Amino acid sequence: MKHRKKFDQVNVIPLIDILLVLLVMVITTATFIKQGILPIELPEAKASDKKEDKKEFDIYITKEGKYHLDKKEVSLSELESKLQEVGKDETVVLRSDKDASFQHFVTVMDILKKLEHKQLYIVTKE
């Protein structure tokens, strides 16, 4: 005759140990993903659309009221004609000296609004 052992209760301690280990792994991985430091290599695809890096156009206004486009001094009419050549979705970054006349800033904003530019960033210092 075979002797059978009767199970009256289930031992849950090993189950709790496994769940705690899994919880620690999930929390650690989620922290790495959130910070963006998990080293991964992206897969390659031959039929994908390549994202083109859009060029930024920097406009500077000096405290003397002079305009610069990409660090080259330009007149207001030259600035407007160059901005007409720029696509409406291209990024324009405006940096104005704090001592520059507010009118110079408004003039550049009027040109960009007239040309219907959509991507404008105004750079300030913290």
N, C-alpha and C positions, 0 to 999 in steps of 0.2 A: 504494500500500500504506500502510495505517495503521500508525503506530508506537505500540505499547502500552508503557506503563511498568509494570514489574513491582514490586509492593509486597512487599518482603522483611520489613519491620518496621512496627509501628504506633507512631506518635508519641503517648505517653501524657502528656506534659507539659500540654497543654490540658485533658485530663480531670482531672488532679490539681488544676489551678488552679480548675476549676469545683467540684470536691468540697470544697476548702478554703473557698471562698466560701460554699457551702451549709452547711458545718459551723459557720462563724462566725455565720451568720444563725440557725441552730437554737439555738446556745448563747445568743446574745443574747436571742432571743425567750423561751426557757425561763427565763432569769433574770428578765425582766420579768414573766412570768406568775407565777413563784414569789413575787415581792415584791408582787404585786397592784397594780402601778402602770401596767399597760397600759390606756390609756383605751379603753373600749368602751361602746357603747350597746346595751342589751339590747332584743331585739325585743318588740313588744307582741302580746298575744293577748286576744281578747274573751271567750273561754270558759274563762279560767283561774280557779283558786281564789285568792282574795286572802288573803294571810297577815295575820292580825290581830296587831297588836302587843300582846303580853300585858303587862299592868300588873305592875310589881314592887311588892311590899308590903314596906316597910322596917320592921323592928322594932329599936328602940334600947333598950339597957339602960344606964342611967347608973350612975356609981359609987355613987350614993346608993340604988340599987336601984329606981329608977322606970322604968316601961315607957312607951315611946312607939311609936305605930303611925303611920307616915308623918308623923313630927315632931309629932304631937298626943299629949299625955300621956293615958294610959289606965290604969285599974286592971287587975289580973290577970284579973278576971271579964269586964271589957269587952274585953280583948284576946282572950280565948278566944271570946267570942260573935262578935266581928268576924272572927276567923279561920275560924269555922264558915261564914260567908257567902262566904268566898273559895274558889274552885274548887281541887280537889286538885292540878291541874296548873299552877296559877298559881305564879309564882316568889316565894319568900319570902326576903328578905335579912336576916340577923341580924347586928347590930353590937352588941357588948358591950364596955363599958369594961374596960380591963385591971385596974382596981382594984375592979370590981364583984364581989360575992360569986358564987362559982361556982354556988351554989344557984339564983340567979335565972336563970342560963343553962340549967341542967338543967330548971328548971320550964318554961321556954319550949319546950325540946326535947321534954319530955313532952307538952305540949299539941299540938305539931305531929305527934308520933308518934301520939297518940290520934286526931287528925283525919286521919291517913294522908296527910299532904302528901308529895309526891314531889320537888318542886323546892325545895331549901333550899341557900342559900349562906351561909357564915359568912365575914365580912369580917375580914381581919387586915391589919396594916401590916408592910411589909418591914423 
